[in-house]
Amino acid sequence: MQKLESEFAMKDLGPLSYFLGIEVKYFPGGIHLTQSKYASDMLKRVNMAENPNSVHLQAVKRMVRYVKGTIDHGLRIISHSSFRLYGFSDVDWAGCTITRRSTTGYSVYLGANCVSWSSRKQNTVARSSAEAEYRALAATAAEITWIYILQDIEEKVARGQLVTQFVRSKDQLANMHTKALGKDLFKFFRESYVS
């Protein structure tokens, strides 16, 4: 904290309690993250609307009941946990009755802490349950690999082996690979590579 204060103007606001819509509650050995306030606000807005009774709104009613029943659920982050990275994946083969696409779900853990999760339809229709499972496994492996790489980058930055710096957009050589540039700026960047 002292090193950050020497580099940046800072004010200690005390223990973190609310950040970007996420409430932080402390318990011995870790923290509990919830969105109780967000869920409560959503439920209040739903109650202000007219009482829905259409068949199409049954799904909305079901979701609202779920949110109301799980309003205090959240993630527990344990402070003293291992750094073992692992994941679980599953698939609902051809679960969408309209498109026949499968749904991939995964959870990735760092020790006892769930650090990443996803549930989404696969991009294409799988021809077998085995193909759908392999696609789910590939998505999980890609996420685990990404988290591993992020940890490696963080360690290299901490050791000074990798230095990150802000580069203004007009000086950013990588822009020629990602953006449509004016002719003069493109030529300038191109010359930096070719010279």
Secondary structure, 3 states (H helix, E strand, C coil): CHHHHHHCCCCCCCCCCEECCEEEEEECCEEEEECHHHHHHHHHHHHHCCCCCCHHHHHHHHHHHHHHHCCCCEEEEECCCCCCEEEEEEEECCCCCCCCCCEEEEEEEECCEEEEEEEEECCCCCCCHHHHHHHHHHHHHHHHHHHHHHHHHHHHHHHCCCCCCCCCHHHCCCHHHHCCCCHHHHHHHHHHHHC
